[in-house]
Amino acid sequence: ARGAGPRGSGGEKGRGGGAGRRAALRRAAAAAAAHTRPRQTRAYPRNQLFSHWSVRGLSCGRTGSEEYFWLDQVVIHVGALSLKESQELARHAAEIGADGIAVIAPFFLKPWDKDVLINFLKEVAAAAPALPFYYYHIPALTGVKIRAEELLDGIQEKIPTFQGLKFSDTDLLDFGQCVDQNRERQFAFLFGVDEQLLSALVMGATGAVGSTYNYLGKKTNQMLEAFERKDFSSALNHQFCIQRFINFVLKLGFGVSQTKAIMTLVSGIPMGPPRPPLQRASREFIDEAKARLESLDFLSSTYLKDRNLESCS
C-alpha cells in the first residue's frame, strides 16, 4: 500500500540536511540487496519480496539536476504468527537498508493485554535495534482489541525505537486520544481508513497508509493539498468523492481480490490472482467498477480503452 502525508509530516521524512550522505547510504544498500541472495529461512519468500521492493524503492531517478528516490521511504511489515519469523524478517529488513519496520499483533494465539503485546513487539524490535519501529493497529483483522491509546502509554520506555503507529480502525475516539496524549513525543500517526482520512487529519494524523491510494492517489493528494491550504470546503468535496467510489464498491462486495483487480485495471500491470481461499474478482464487478471510475472522472475512457481487462478477472 502506498503512503500519503502532508508535507513536512510523517508522510515525507528525510529531505533536506544530510541528503547526500543518505543518498549514498541508500544506493549502497540497494546495490548490496541486488547482489545478495536472501537467507533461505522460514521467511525466505517474504525476504525475496522485500529485497525487490528495496532495490526498486532505494534506486535513484533524476529530473533535470534533481535526484530523487523512487520511494521516499521503505518501511517493511515484518509481522508474523511466529516470533522467530518476525525477528528473521526484521534482521533482513535492516540488512537491505529499510527505513523502518512495522508489526501487527499476532492473531492466532492472541495477546490478551497490553503488557503481553508490548513484550512481543519488544522482542521483534530488538532484532533490528537501529530501525524505527511502528505498530500496525488493525483490530478488525487481528481480533486483538487492545486500545491503541492504552498501548502507547509508556511504550518508548520498553521499546526505545518506537516511532509511531498505523491506525487502521474506525474508532476516532481511540485515535484522537493517541494524538492528544502523546503530543510532546513526536510520534508518527499514520491513518489507515482511507474514507475517513480527512477526519483523522483534523484530529492530528501526520500521514496515511492505505490500499486505495494505489488508484485514488491523485484525488487523495488533492484533498491533502486543500487541507494544507486550509481550504476545508474543497478538502471535504475531495473526501466525499473518494467516499462515493468506496461506498459503491463496498456494496458490490469489496476486498483484497477486488483491490487487485482495480489496480490492474488502472495501471495496466497484472497484479496476479489472489491466494486461496480468496477468489478472483468477477467480470461484473470489474465492469461496474470501471464505469464508476469513469463517471467520477478518476479515469478517462481514452486511458482505459487499451487496458487488458482479461488480466483483472
C-alpha positions, 0 to 999 in steps of 0.5 A: 500500500502506498503512503500519503502525508502532508508535507513536512509530516510523517508522510515525507521524512528525510529531505533536506540536511544530510541528503547526500550522505543518505543518498549514498547510504541508500544506493549502497544498500540497494546495490548490496540487496541486488547482489545478495541472495536472501537467507533461505529461512522460514521467511525466505519468500517474504525476504525475496519480496522485500529485497525487490521492493528495496532495490526498486524503492532505494534506486535513484531517478533524476529530473533535470539536476534533481535526484530523487528516490523512487520511494521516499521511504521503505518501511517493511511489515515484518509481522508474523504468527511466529516470533522467530519469523518476525525477528528473521524478517526484521534482521533482513529488513535492516540488512537491505537498508529499510527505513523502518519496520512495522508489526501487527499483533499476532492473531492466532494465539492472541495477546490478551493485554497490553503488557503481553503485546508490548513484550512481543513487539519488544522482542521483534524490535530488538532484532533490528535495534537501529530501525524505527519501529511502528505498530500496525493497529488493525483490530478488525483483522487481528481480533486483538482489541487492545486500545491503541491509546492504552498501548502507547502509554509508556511504550518508548520506555520498553521499546526505545525505537518506537516511532509511531503507529498505523491506525487502521480502525474506525474508532476516532475516539481511540485515535484522537486520544493517541494524538492528544496524549502523546503530543510532546513525543513526536510520534508518527500517526499514520491513518489507515481508513482511507474514507475517513482520512480527512477526519483523522487529519483534523484530529492530528494524523501526520500521514496515511497508509492505505490500499486505495491510494494505489488508484485514488492517489491523485484525488487523495493528494488533492484533498491533502493539498486543500487541507494544507491550504486550509481550504476545508470546503474543497478538502471535504468535496475531495473526501466525499468523492473518494467516499462515493467510489468506496461506498459503491464498491463496498456494496458490490462486495469489496476486498483484497481480490477486488483491490487487485483487480482495480489496480490492474485495471488502472495501471495496466500491470497484472497484479496476479490472482489472489491466494486461496481461499480468496477468489478472483474478482468477477467480470461484473464487478470489474465492469461496474467498477470501471464505469464508476471510475469513469463517471467520477472522472478518476479515469478517462475512457481514452486511458482505459480503452487499451487496458487488458481487462482479461488480466483483472478477472 
